Amino acid sequence: MAGEDIRKDLRELRQQIEALREVFDRVAQPYADLARSVEQLQDLSRRYLKFMDLIGRYGAVSPELAVPGLKDDISRHIVHVLVERGDRNISQITEAVKAKRGTASRRIVRERLADLERGGIVMASRASRNRTFRLSDDVIEKWSQVLGLAKYEDRTRTGQKEGGESDARGLDR
């Protein structure tokens, strides 16, 4: 009898311990959520301070920080257009460059795009007609690092985030 009473008491004690664990898990969950939120806020603050440091040092944040040494003004404007607007064809790029600098010929823009493509800065779609150009994955990754955005590796090749949200440039967080 004494052995059976001890076993019964042990079973009841196990059940009580398990019930206490469940209650503890439920009570601790909001604190774990709060800790994650605080980590996200700290990360956002670090990125904001990095961004402000860049503005303080350079006066502005420009794609030249990710693609230093572009040889001419038109190439810099092409990179700006592709950062701001994503995939574009030659006509769209030429019009945007004209709007920014006042003049640009389609022939010169085509030549600069070819130079940028050879340099690994720009990628062209494989279609022979209606070719579009975009920044290379390496440039997007560098630009994301400059801005302190999420790691580029966390995104798919199309610029979509794992959660399904997307941005034409693949830069949104």
C-alpha positions in Angstrom: 0.0 0.0 0.0 2.7 2.5 0.9 4.4 1.9 -2.5 1.2 2.5 -4.3 0.5 5.7 -2.4 4.0 6.9 -3.2 3.5 6.2 -7.0 0.1 8.0 -6.9 1.8 11.0 -5.2 4.6 11.0 -7.8 2.0 11.0 -10.7 0.2 13.9 -9.1 3.4 15.7 -8.6 4.4 15.2 -12.2 1.0 16.5 -13.4 1.4 19.5 -11.2 4.9 20.2 -12.5 3.7 19.8 -16.1 0.9 22.2 -15.4 3.4 24.7 -13.8 5.6 24.4 -16.9 2.6 25.2 -19.2 1.6 28.2 -17.1 5.2 29.4 -17.0 5.5 29.1 -20.8 2.3 31.1 -21.3 3.4 33.8 -18.8 6.9 34.0 -20.4 5.7 34.4 -24.0 4.9 38.1 -23.9 8.4 38.8 -22.4 10.0 36.8 -25.3 8.0 38.9 -27.8 9.0 42.1 -26.0 12.7 41.0 -26.2 12.4 40.4 -30.0 10.8 43.8 -30.4 13.6 45.5 -28.5 16.2 43.7 -30.6 14.4 44.9 -33.8 14.3 48.5 -32.4 18.0 48.3 -31.6 18.8 47.1 -35.1 16.7 49.8 -36.7 18.5 52.4 -34.5 21.9 51.1 -35.6 20.9 51.3 -39.2 19.5 54.8 -38.8 22.7 56.0 -37.1 24.8 54.5 -39.9 22.6 56.2 -42.5 23.0 59.5 -40.6 26.8 59.0 -40.4 26.9 58.6 -44.2 24.9 61.8 -44.7 27.2 63.6 -42.2 30.3 62.4 -44.0 29.3 62.8 -47.6 26.5 65.3 -47.4 24.1 62.8 -49.1 23.7 59.1 -49.8 24.3 58.4 -53.4 24.8 55.2 -55.4 28.4 56.3 -56.0 29.1 54.9 -52.5 28.3 51.4 -53.8 29.7 52.0 -57.3 32.7 54.2 -56.9 34.8 55.3 -59.8 32.1 55.6 -62.5 34.0 57.2 -65.4 31.5 59.8 -66.6 28.4 61.8 -65.7 26.1 59.8 -68.0 27.1 56.5 -66.4 26.4 57.9 -62.9 23.0 59.1 -64.1 22.2 55.7 -65.5 23.0 54.0 -62.2 20.9 56.6 -60.4 18.0 55.9 -62.8 18.3 52.1 -62.2 18.5 52.6 -58.4 15.4 54.8 -58.4 13.2 53.0 -60.9 14.3 49.4 -61.3 14.3 47.6 -64.7 14.2 49.9 -67.7 14.7 49.7 -71.4 17.1 52.0 -73.3 14.4 54.5 -74.3 13.2 54.8 -70.7 16.8 55.2 -69.4 17.6 57.8 -72.1 14.5 59.8 -71.2 15.3 59.7 -67.4 18.9 60.7 -68.0 17.7 63.6 -70.2 15.3 64.7 -67.5 18.2 64.7 -64.9 21.0 66.3 -66.9 19.2 68.1 -69.8 20.8 66.1 -72.7 21.5 62.5 -73.5 21.5 60.6 -76.8 20.2 57.1 -77.2 23.5 56.1 -78.8 25.6 57.4 -75.9 23.3 55.8 -73.4 23.5 52.5 -75.3 27.4 52.7 -75.3 27.5 53.5 -71.6 25.1 50.6 -70.8 27.4 48.3 -72.7 30.4 49.6 -70.7 28.5 49.2 -67.4 27.4 45.7 -68.4 31.0 44.7 -69.2 32.0 46.1 -65.8 29.5 44.0 -64.0 27.5 47.0 -62.8 24.4 46.5 -65.0 22.8 43.3 -66.3 20.6 43.1 -69.4 17.7 40.8 -69.9 18.3 38.0 -72.4 15.4 39.0 -74.8 16.7 40.3 -78.1 13.8 42.8 -78.4 12.6 45.0 -75.6 15.8 44.3 -73.6 15.7 45.8 -70.1 18.6 46.7 -67.9 18.9 46.5 -64.2 21.7 46.8 -61.6 23.7 43.6 -61.0 23.2 41.6 -57.9 26.6 42.6 -56.6 25.8 46.3 -56.9 22.4 45.8 -55.2 24.2 43.9 -52.4 26.8 46.7 -52.0 24.0 49.3 -52.0 22.0 47.4 -49.4 25.1 47.2 -47.2 25.8 50.9 -47.6 22.3 51.7 -46.5 22.4 49.1 -43.7 19.4 47.2 -45.1 18.7 43.5 -44.6 21.3 41.1 -46.0 20.8 40.6 -49.7 21.2 36.8 -49.3 17.8 36.8 -47.5 16.1 37.7 -50.8 15.4 35.6 -53.8 16.9 36.5 -57.2 13.8 38.4 -58.3 14.0 40.9 -55.5 11.2 39.3 -53.6 11.5 38.9 -49.9 10.9 35.5 -48.3 7.5 36.7 -47.0 6.4 37.5 -50.6 6.6 41.4 -50.5 8.7 42.8 -53.2 10.2 46.0 -54.6 11.3 46.7 -58.1 14.8 47.4 -56.9 14.9 44.5 -54.4 15.9 47.0 -51.7 12.8 47.3 -49.5 12.9 45.7 -46.2 
